[in-house]
Amino acid sequence: MATVNTTALTPIAMPGVQTRLTDQEEQEVLRVLRNANSLAIGPTGGIENNALESDFTQFTGCADSVAVNSCTSALELSAILTGLAPGDEVIMPAHTYVASAVPFARHGVTIRWADIDAETRVVSAETISPLVSDRTKAVVVVHLYGLPADMDPIMALAAKHGFKVVEDCAQAPGALYKDRRVGSIGDFGSFSFQTHKNMQTLGEGGMLTVQNMEHGVQARRMRWMGNWTFDGKREKDWVPSGCNLVEPIPGQWPVNYCMGEPNAAVGRMMLGRLDAINAQRRHQATRFMNGLSDYPELHFQHVPESCQHAYHLMAARYDGQQYGRQRDDLMTLIREKYQLTCIVQYWPLNRAELFQKFGFSSADIPESNRFYDNMISFPWWSDMPDDLIDEMAARTRNALDDMRA
Ligand SMILES: Cc1ncc(COP(=O)(O)O)c(C=O)c1O
């Protein structure tokens, strides 16, 4: 196996933008900036927002989609639409980004941390079911790293116990579970179009998907501070002046979670090529993992046949015990000698001060701990050329050889 010359390596690091705009997409931003009557939405939405929502509904196969300014906002809306109250319980993985949890924790509920499956690294009906009680109001299923969780058994549990299922699809837009798009299976789906995601809407953005049309209406009434169109015809449109302010959902104050019109226009174009973006990411993943197939100490996420992965990230568990090595030895070597800026993700949330302060430090999650304590996440983005993937695999092989020595 070729040895990499480590004297003058160009560092390879995770970029701040995962998918760059095409020239056409840049032109689309200019078109909206120059021609739009407004760059923001009104009570009936906006031309670009409405078009993106309708495309998203068609793309995912959900009942309705509501564009928002982040996935966190979509999760906040899911939590509100679920009707959470203090004393309720919400089950979710601890091995996820903080935004999966805070929108639910905010409602004074008890968070119960579910473990991840050892092979797929996402939650499953097996890891969720021991935590279900008669107080369980919702389960947040995170399709982490871009891999859909096994949804059918989770939906069967939900039907049996009567809780809502929220799919956190921030990392998995376009991913398939049994030929169904994520975000069209649970009661709610939430998507992120933030700069680090497979598709983006100029830095920030998100989408809520719902299966019940009434939830779509309620989410829109919430989204723009309760501004809503008047029912029926008014003799003079300025009497009374301004918009109609509604109570969006009984007992709820509204919020401002709106997406801008240029953002929605770009999102619409990127959605049109999301399948191609994800296909390229799968190609990169296959090439990288094939390049490391002689190194079983690196365990990649198992992809069940029923799933199509969106490969938002390229993460693996390093098992170096037989060589007397730890993940941190590999991290140090790979960053300092081989100039691959790998990172470690997702600190189990029960270990974070924020969640400990609110009393959520207790968790029986051995696989989440094992994975987090031994994981390594490689630099990753859309459109990585083959020679860069090969270079990254070669540097990783050399680092693993050093670790074996
Ligand atoms: C799993 C997960 N959920 C939610 C979010 C929040 O997304 P946003 O930044 O759009 O609010 C992220 C963002 O990284 C995420 O990875």
The ligand as an ORCA input file, in Angstrom:
! r2SCAN-3c Opt
* xyz 0 1
  C     -30.041     16.209     13.984
  C     -30.258     17.698     13.920
  N     -31.423     18.207     14.330
  C     -31.691     19.523     14.275
  C     -30.756     20.411     13.791
  C     -31.072     21.878     13.808
  O     -31.086     22.429     12.531
  P     -31.137     24.017     12.343
  O     -29.729     24.497     12.485
  O     -31.665     24.210     10.957
  O     -32.029     24.568     13.368
  C     -29.527     19.937     13.339
  C     -28.495     20.845     12.832
  O     -27.324     20.563     12.812
  C     -29.259     18.542     13.408
  O     -28.091     18.015     12.994
*
